[in-house]
């Protein structure tokens, strides 16, 4: 994401810059690309310090290392340092800033990265990034000032930016991953979207490609898989990010009011219409209209919507003058639209118009144990801070119970379960008895065996395939090999 920032990037010491306040506000509520946000910070700091390179290192608690996640002009995918290794590692270990005018000649310097990249480090300015709770989040490092040496003003500047980066991280969903506890490698992409499994990586790639265009997107998936969250990711990483995102819940509006809600009405269109009023479509002008649960739309309204999709024109209720609108459409449904078309409840022409780009969001049980643990730890961190003012943990039995459950309500069900346990637990270590689960007639048991109740054979097969994908941490190719079937066959069975 390229955030619009002022050209002049200087401010008095100790005062927050306007751009950082804007970014923190965005990160607290929007699904922006975290890499792009940090990359913007790196680019601006490089200009500010007149440095050749700037790198943001983040702590990876899984192996107690520093890993470069945002760097200017990197020749290698990442740099990973042990705490104490090199200048950045020393800064992390000692929590002190260093300014080295002859970096290569300092005993703390390691030439391992220079050898790997062919780069020649001369001057180094580095400072720790420390969280509000005192935990180490990472290191901010600048190399090779173009004119002269890094001076006291540069030291003040990099310390101020490190403080602001800390605040940005604390406002994002990345915060929980950088604290001690998580045993999984550091992984992130979009703010407030947690996961790194193969199915999620496929969705991330589609979001990135679709967001750059105005193409209509259809999001499909079970209830609780996060369709609205992904719709927001598409909007807030698109060129329309600064325009409105307007949601219409097609399932929550009575059939006789849906046209008025969408299109608005003219004065005198019906009893009580004492003035002309715009609808949700006009409110979304220049931005994105998110039509949630579009499969619930009455068939009579679908034809009117088809014209809007085709021509970007519509009529207010009671009006005869066409209105033209510039808007991008994102639609979502949990319904099997193909079956709805066959039953005559959904128009086939509208179906094809709205599925220019289709994304099938994986259910939680297909995303694997690693994604489940990432989400568990994320919700523990979020709700521990919100309700208890600190970090919460799960007992081994409690985490095992969460892995046993099938999560038919997906991420929404998991979030509610973890939040409830955080509130109910009398101690900071949550025991299994404080977990509240909904009914599930066919659970997967904790010892790794598959078990199902008396169900139709087709349903047992589908659940077994889902379980197998989960056992392979969401890696569909590996699951297909283990099951002795092709990957396309596996995908078909999951879709069915």
Buried (B, 14 or more C-beta within 10 A) or exposed (E): BEBEBEEEBEBEEEEEBEBBEEBBEBBEEBBBBBBBBBBBBBBBBBEBBBBBBBBBBBBBBBEEBBBBBBBBEBEEEEBEBBBEBBBBBBBBBEEEBBBBBEBEEEEBBBEEBBEEBEBEBBBBBBBBBBBEEEBBBBBBBBBBBEEEEBBEEBBEBBBBBBBBBBBBBBBBBBBBBBBEEBEBBBBBBBBBBBBBBBBBBBBBEBBBEBBEBBBBBBBBBBEBBBBBBBBBBBBBBBEBBEBBBBBBBBEEBEEEEBBBBBBBBBEEBEEEBEEBBEBBBBBBBEBBBBBBBBBBBEEEBBEBBBEBBEEBEBBBBBBEEEBEBEBBBBBBBBBBBEEBBEEEBBBEEBBEBBBBBBBBBBBBBBBBBBBBBBBBBBBBBBBBBEEEEEBBBBBEBBBBBBBBBBBBBBBBBBBBBBBBBBEEBEEEEBBBEBBEBEEBEBBBEBEEEBEBEEEEEEEBBBBBBBBBBBBBBBBBEBBBBBBEBEEEEBBEBBEE
